[in-house]
Amino acid sequence: MEPAVTAVDSLAERFAAVGTFLQMADSLHDNANYQYDAVDLIRQCLSDLSRDAYADIQQAWAGRDRAAFDRS
């Protein structure tokens, strides 16, 4: 039997999932649980994004790679 929910692997997929979740905002914006989950999902995506960016910055700094640092 297949699970009802599948794991989301990439950051882009997570942000897409947030977008899908936020499409329900018109009908659920007054629901406290929806509001909590919306904030939590966005917070988690931003946390993941910043963690990845920080790792890139550290690697560029350690390698003295100015171009990679600027891209980070």
C-alpha positions as CSV (number, residue, x, y, z in Angstrom):
1,M,0.0,0.0,0.0
2,E,1.4,3.4,-1.0
3,P,1.6,6.1,1.7
4,A,-0.9,9.0,1.4
5,V,1.8,11.6,1.7
6,T,5.1,11.5,-0.1
7,A,8.4,13.2,1.0
8,V,9.4,16.4,-0.6
9,D,13.1,16.3,-1.5
10,S,14.2,19.6,-3.0
11,L,13.9,23.1,-1.8
12,A,12.1,24.1,-5.0
13,E,9.6,21.4,-4.4
14,R,9.1,22.6,-0.8
15,F,8.5,26.2,-2.0
16,A,6.1,24.8,-4.6
17,A,4.2,22.9,-1.9
18,V,3.9,26.1,0.2
19,G,2.5,27.9,-2.9
20,T,-0.1,25.1,-3.2
21,F,-0.9,25.3,0.5
22,L,-1.3,29.1,0.3
23,Q,-3.8,28.8,-2.6
24,M,-6.4,27.8,0.1
25,A,-5.9,31.1,2.0
26,D,-9.1,32.7,0.6
27,S,-11.2,30.0,2.2
28,L,-9.1,29.2,5.3
29,H,-7.5,32.6,6.3
30,D,-9.7,32.8,9.5
31,N,-8.7,29.3,10.6
32,A,-6.0,29.5,13.4
33,N,-4.6,26.0,12.5
34,Y,-4.2,27.1,8.8
35,Q,-2.5,30.3,9.9
36,Y,-0.1,28.4,12.2
37,D,0.7,25.9,9.5
38,A,1.2,28.5,6.9
39,V,3.7,30.4,9.0
40,D,5.4,27.2,10.1
41,L,5.8,26.0,6.5
42,I,7.2,29.3,5.3
43,R,9.5,29.5,8.3
44,Q,10.9,26.0,7.6
45,C,11.5,26.8,3.9
46,L,13.3,30.0,4.7
47,S,15.3,28.2,7.4
48,D,16.3,25.5,4.8
49,L,17.2,28.2,2.3
50,S,19.4,30.1,4.7
51,R,21.1,26.9,5.9
52,D,22.0,26.1,2.3
53,A,23.2,29.7,1.6
54,Y,25.3,29.7,4.7
55,A,27.0,26.5,3.8
56,D,27.8,28.0,0.3
57,I,29.1,31.1,1.9
58,Q,31.3,29.1,4.3
59,Q,32.7,27.0,1.5
60,A,33.4,30.1,-0.7
61,W,35.1,31.8,2.2
62,A,37.2,28.8,3.1
63,G,38.3,28.4,-0.5
64,R,38.9,32.2,-0.9
65,D,36.6,32.0,-3.9
66,R,35.4,35.6,-4.3
67,A,33.1,34.8,-7.3
68,A,31.4,32.0,-5.4
69,F,31.1,34.2,-2.3
70,D,29.5,37.0,-4.3
71,R,27.0,34.5,-5.9
72,S,26.1,33.1,-2.4
